[in-house]
Amino acid sequence: MSEITIDGKVCKARAGLTIAEVAKANGIYIPTLCNYRGLKPVGSCRVCTVRVGGRYMAACTQIAVEGMVVENTAPDLEDMRRSILEMLFVEGNHMCPTCEKSGNCELQALAYRYQIMAPRFPFQFPVRQVDASAPKIVLEHNRCIQCQRCVRSIQTEDGRRIFVPQNRSRRRKIGVDPRLVSELTDEMALKAMDVCPVGSILRKEVGFAVPIGQRKFDKKPIGTEIDEEITR
């Protein structure tokens, strides 16, 4: 057991844990979009960026080391996170009032947390398609933020990936293996929708099963679940 300091709080850290894991275990919230429980962290969204010894690093991938002094909520770091969220909004076509994931969307919840009213960047309004060709799911490419949580988590029993990155640069999108997605079970389809932090993967025929106003982030803002997990 070692100790690191996060925003002045001394935190106990078990060997091998990342800064994000240590923070969570000590009741400190560090936001993230690409990271997900049970998946190997990749640090692609950079929303969890912290500063250690003057260097910026992703809290979800950086292993905590004895004596680390971590800055998590410095004004410039919070503004950096806000700018990343704003870029994700303007780069896609996000219509929260009509989105099935509203109230369960992590991007939306973080926008509320960081009080984003109007992005500082111009909207791109990209032309993207909605793909409803799969039997059990709809792919809403307008909302995808390229976190690849679906790619890393939804696989067949023999390890084949159902969701796959396609194309490059601005044309990059998350597609599906047409044969494997046809074998997607109801359970896996619901898991894919749950794993997605936004409303890009939707399960067919179960829309608005939980009424708006009763959803996860309708009840409590994102980040407050940390305290509940620590006190269990």
C-alpha positions in Angstrom: 0.0 0.0 0.0 1.4 3.4 -1.0 0.1 7.0 -0.8 -0.5 9.7 -3.4 -2.0 13.1 -3.0 -4.9 14.3 -5.2 -5.8 18.0 -4.8 -4.3 18.0 -1.3 -6.0 14.9 -0.1 -3.8 12.0 0.9 -5.1 8.8 -0.8 -4.2 5.2 -0.1 -3.2 3.3 -3.3 -2.8 -0.4 -3.8 -0.1 -1.5 -6.1 -1.0 -1.5 -9.8 -4.0 0.8 -9.6 -4.3 3.8 -11.9 -4.7 7.3 -10.7 -8.4 7.2 -11.7 -8.9 4.0 -9.7 -7.2 5.4 -6.7 -9.3 8.5 -6.9 -12.5 6.5 -7.1 -11.5 4.3 -4.2 -10.9 7.5 -2.1 -14.2 9.2 -3.1 -12.7 11.6 -5.6 -14.4 12.0 -9.0 -12.3 12.2 -12.2 -14.5 12.4 -15.3 -14.0 10.0 -18.2 -15.9 8.9 -21.3 -13.8 6.2 -22.9 -13.1 4.3 -19.7 -15.5 1.6 -18.5 -15.4 -0.9 -15.7 -13.9 -4.3 -16.7 -12.2 -2.9 -19.9 -8.6 -2.2 -20.3 -8.2 1.6 -20.3 -7.0 3.3 -23.5 -7.0 7.0 -22.6 -8.5 8.1 -25.9 -11.0 10.7 -24.8 -8.6 12.6 -22.6 -11.4 14.0 -20.4 -9.7 12.4 -17.4 -6.5 14.5 -18.0 -4.7 15.4 -14.7 -1.4 17.0 -14.0 1.5 15.4 -12.1 4.8 17.2 -11.7 3.8 19.7 -14.4 3.1 17.0 -16.9 -0.4 16.2 -18.3 -1.4 12.6 -18.4 -4.6 10.4 -18.6 -5.7 9.4 -15.2 -7.3 6.2 -16.5 -4.0 4.8 -17.9 -1.3 6.2 -15.6 -0.3 3.9 -12.8 -0.2 5.6 -9.4 3.3 5.8 -7.9 4.3 6.5 -4.3 4.5 10.2 -3.5 2.7 11.4 -6.6 1.1 14.8 -6.3 -1.9 15.0 -8.6 -3.8 18.1 -9.7 -7.3 17.2 -10.7 -9.5 20.3 -10.4 -7.2 23.2 -11.3 -9.1 25.8 -13.3 -7.0 25.2 -16.5 -7.6 21.4 -16.3 -11.4 21.9 -15.8 -11.4 24.3 -18.8 -9.5 21.8 -20.9 -12.2 19.2 -20.1 -14.9 21.6 -20.9 -13.3 22.4 -24.3 -13.1 18.6 -25.1 -16.7 18.2 -24.3 -17.6 21.2 -26.4 -15.6 19.8 -29.3 -17.5 16.5 -29.0 -20.8 18.4 -29.2 -19.9 20.5 -32.3 -18.3 17.6 -34.1 -21.4 15.5 -34.1 -25.2 16.1 -34.3 -26.5 15.8 -30.7 -30.2 16.6 -30.2 -30.6 15.8 -26.5 -34.4 16.6 -26.2 -35.2 13.9 -28.8 -32.5 11.3 -27.8 -33.5 8.0 -26.4 -30.5 8.1 -24.1 -31.3 11.5 -22.6 -31.0 11.2 -18.8 -28.7 8.2 -19.2 -26.2 9.9 -21.4 -22.7 10.5 -19.9 -21.8 13.2 -22.4 -25.0 15.1 -21.6 -24.5 14.7 -17.9 -20.9 16.0 -18.1 -22.2 19.0 -20.1 -24.5 19.8 -17.2 -21.7 19.3 -14.7 -19.5 21.7 -16.6 -22.4 24.1 -17.3 -21.9 24.1 -21.0 -24.6 26.4 -22.5 -23.0 27.3 -25.8 -19.8 25.8 -27.2 -16.9 28.2 -28.0 -16.4 26.3 -31.3 -18.5 26.5 -34.5 -20.9 23.6 -35.2 -19.7 21.3 -38.0 -23.1 19.7 -38.8 -21.6 16.6 -40.5 -23.8 14.5 -42.8 -24.0 11.1 -41.1 -26.4 8.2 -41.6 -28.6 6.2 -39.2 -28.0 2.5 -39.8 -31.0 0.3 -38.9 -29.9 -2.7 -41.0 -29.0 -4.9 -38.0 -31.9 -7.1 -36.5 -31.7 -5.9 -32.9 -29.9 -2.5 -32.8 -29.8 0.9 -34.5 -26.5 2.7 -35.1 -27.0 6.4 -34.8 -23.7 7.7 -36.2 -24.6 11.3 -35.5 -24.1 10.8 -31.8 -21.0 8.6 -31.8 -17.9 10.0 -30.0 -15.5 7.3 -31.0 -14.8 6.1 -27.5 -14.7 2.5 -28.8 -16.2 1.1 -25.6 -18.5 -1.1 -27.8 -15.5 -2.3 -29.8 -13.7 -3.4 -26.7 -16.6 -4.9 -24.7 -19.1 -6.6 -27.2 -17.5 -9.8 -28.5 -18.5 -13.3 -29.3 -17.5 -16.2 -27.0 -14.4 -16.9 -29.1 -13.3 -13.2 -28.9 -14.4 -11.9 -32.3 -15.4 -8.2 -32.3 -18.9 -7.4 -33.4 -18.3 -3.6 -33.5 -15.3 -2.4 -35.6 -13.8 1.0 -36.5 -14.1 1.8 -40.2 -12.4 4.4 -42.4 -10.1 7.2 -41.3 -10.0 10.8 -40.3 -13.3 12.7 -40.6 -14.9 9.6 -42.3 -14.1 7.4 -39.4 -17.1 5.6 -37.9 -18.0 2.5 -35.8 -19.5 -0.2 -38.0 -20.5 -3.8 -37.3 -19.6 -7.2 -38.7 -22.7 -8.0 -40.8 -22.7 -11.7 -40.0 -21.8 -11.4 -36.3 -24.3 -8.7 -35.6 -27.1 -10.8 -37.0 -26.3 -13.3 -34.2 -26.5 -10.7 -31.5 -28.6 -11.9 -28.6 -31.1 -9.7 -26.8 -28.8 -9.6 -23.7 -25.8 -8.5 -25.8 -27.9 -5.9 -27.6 -29.0 -4.3 -24.3 -25.4 -4.5 -23.0 -24.2 -2.7 -26.1 -26.7 0.1 -25.5 -25.7 0.3 -21.9 -22.0 0.4 -22.6 -22.3 3.2 -25.1 -21.9 6.5 -23.1 -24.2 8.4 -25.6 -27.2 7.4 -27.7 -25.3 5.9 -30.6 -26.3 2.3 -30.0 -30.0 1.8 -29.5 -31.9 -1.5 -28.9 -34.8 -1.9 -31.2 -38.4 -2.1 -29.9 -37.6 -1.0 -26.3 -37.6 2.8 -26.7 -38.2 4.9 -23.6 -38.7 1.9 -21.3 -37.7 4.1 -18.4 -39.6 7.5 -18.6 -37.6 10.7 -18.9 -37.3 12.2 -15.4 -36.7 8.8 -13.8 -33.4 8.0 -15.5 -30.0 7.7 -13.9 -28.8 11.3 -14.3 -32.2 12.8 -13.9 -32.0 11.6 -10.2 -28.4 12.5 -9.4 -25.7 14.4 -11.3 -22.8 12.4 -12.7 -20.0 11.9 -10.2 -22.2 11.6 -7.1 -22.3 7.8 -7.4 -18.7 7.8 -6.2 -19.8 8.5 -2.6 -22.3 5.7 -2.7 -19.8 3.1 -3.9 -17.3 4.0 -1.2 -19.9 3.7 1.6 -21.2 0.3 0.6 
